[in-house]
């Protein structure tokens, strides 16, 4: 698989509160961003893979809703994760 448990722990440790805190919004957003980048590269090679395309759109929507939640909850954490991951609205 493209994402091992060690890589997930590194993502959560870097962007979340700790390596085992998988529930924080920042950690989930970072994980979704990593998966979105992977699926985007896959779709560049396999442009007729419509199931993956649908999954990608759903994942982008989930990440967007998490970002909206974080923006309402704590604007400073929102700005930090946007800057850290290089996202734009």
N, C-alpha and C positions, 0 to 999 in steps of 0.2 A: 504494500500500500504506500501511497505517496506521503502520508503523514503518520509517522510513528509516535508512540506514546512519549518518547524522549523529546521529540520536536514539539509536541503539544505542551509538555512541561516547561520547555524553554520559552515558548510563546506566553504562557500564563505567568511565568516568573518575570519576564521582561515587561509585560503590559498590565498584568493583574496585580493583586496584592501579594500573592505568593504562588509557588508552583502548584499547590494543591487547591487553590481558590479558583475553581472553574466557573463559579456563578457570577463573578463580577462582570459588570457591563463592559468594561474595558477589555477584559480577557476574551469575552465572547465576540466582541467586535473585531479584535485582532485575529481570532480564529476564523471568523467569516471572511475577513479580508484575505487571509492566506488561501482559503479554499476557493474564493472567487478568482484570485489570480491564477490558480492552478486550472480551474475550469475554463477560463478565458484562453489560456494557452492551448488547451485541448481543443476548443472550438475553432481556433485559428487553423488547425490541421484538419479537423473533421467538421466541416461546416454543415453537413446534413444530419448531424446527431441532434435531433430535436428534443429528445428526452433530457439530454444534458443541458440544452439551451433553456428548457423549462425550469430545470433545477437551479440554474444560474440566476434566472429572473426571480425565483422565489427566495433565493439566498440574499440577493441584493435587497429585496423588500424587507427581509428580516433584519438585515444589518441597518437599513434605514430606520426601521421602527425602534431599534435599540439606540441609535444615535439620537432620534427625536426624544426618547425617554431620558437619555442622559442630558440632553440640552435643557429639558424642563427641570430636571432634578438638580443638576449642578453644572453651570455653564463653564466653570473653570476646568473641570474634568473633561468636559466635551471638547473644549478648545485644545487641551493637552493631547488627547487621543487623536484628534484630527491632524494636528501638527506632527505628532510622532509617526503616524502611519502614512502621512502624505495624501490624505483624502481631501476632496473638495465637494462642495454642495452643488 
